[in-house]
């Protein structure tokens, strides 16, 4: 490994240490980030990770704002910034060209940690993963982010673990990128993907069943259904349809595997839900689909309060780096809110976290006593690779 963690620091916050503690478990295991040339890195992966987490925690409005804080804020200068500081150009170079493999590892490892400690809701419904895409406003110079004439957008394709309430997977494309191809990549065997009408694909329904992956997906009401078997439904129930069918037109786009379709009506709107889950009641299928909205709430919260889409990168590589930084910050918040308050993530708790850190920093700065606890510091081991 290129670094270890040892005690350091004069200006400190025990709350900040507690917040980033899960990272200390993952960081030493991450793949080593090495220099591509003869010169050592001005910003190590450890520096990059800390800067991204700090960016989201403090809700910086831009990369320029973050760099200025790393220069002027004593805590950030001593605990977040590289030892010799970092220029805006060096920061931009690092974000747009380095650290993606390492960040992906940290995100996946942190996700495993979160799943172990967070309570699991809806366990009786199986392992549920909501799948959806979210458009990200881009600037015209981001030539790769095709959307429409005079408008550039990227699209994040996300999986959201409904049971634990946390993001599980993410992929990035241009704004016009298709969403359906990512369903199979987001789901693991045994999981149930919960999706809206845009993901309706009879071929994909067959492929998912063949791969032991499940789905609960809204379909268009006019979809052709060849009934194999009708299941009884209760009178005066919001469930009005439950049948085993073949979806689509024979000889054209019909499913080869039978699919269950459940129809229900809420507030005058009718919903038709296709699924291969025969172990659940029709009402449970309706409940599973309604849980899909959890990912919409996550996207809204993420955009508004993590400021993840205040772009600090222009390349596709750099934007993915920024998105992973935001997801890592959200996982840290989820673990912190559960362990400290036994609650889900909320902006109220995050504001309390920032205020508590700020108060501790003032106390630490005014105190002449010795530092306490383990702190983050870069320590280079002897290595043949440049770091």
HELIX and SHEET records of a PDB file:
HELIX    1   1 UNK A   14  UNK A   27  1                                  14    
HELIX    2   2 UNK A   45  UNK A   57  1                                  13    
HELIX    3   3 UNK A   63  UNK A   72  1                                  10    
HELIX    4   4 UNK A   74  UNK A   79  1                                   6    
HELIX    5   5 UNK A   88  UNK A   97  1                                  10    
HELIX    6   6 UNK A  100  UNK A  117  1                                  18    
HELIX    7   7 UNK A  123  UNK A  125  5                                   3    
HELIX    8   8 UNK A  180  UNK A  182  5                                   3    
HELIX    9   9 UNK A  183  UNK A  186  1                                   4    
HELIX   10  10 UNK A  197  UNK A  199  5                                   3    
HELIX   11  11 UNK A  202  UNK A  210  1                                   9    
HELIX   12  12 UNK A  282  UNK A  290  1                                   9    
HELIX   13  13 UNK A  293  UNK A  305  1                                  13    
HELIX   14  14 UNK A  316  UNK A  341  1                                  26    
HELIX   15  15 UNK A  347  UNK A  366  1                                  20    
SHEET    1   A 9 UNK A 146  UNK A 148  0                                        
SHEET    2   A 9 UNK A 151  UNK A 161 -1                                        
SHEET    3   A 9 UNK A 128  UNK A 137 -1                                        
SHEET    4   A 9 UNK A 192  UNK A 195  1                                        
SHEET    5   A 9 UNK A 214  UNK A 219  1                                        
SHEET    6   A 9 UNK A 269  UNK A 275 -1                                        
SHEET    7   A 9 UNK A 259  UNK A 266 -1                                        
SHEET    8   A 9 UNK A 239  UNK A 247 -1                                        
SHEET    9   A 9 UNK A 225  UNK A 230 -1                                        
SHEET    1   B 3 UNK A 146  UNK A 148  0                                        
SHEET    2   B 3 UNK A 151  UNK A 161 -1                                        
SHEET    3   B 3 UNK A 166  UNK A 174 -1                                        
END                                                                             
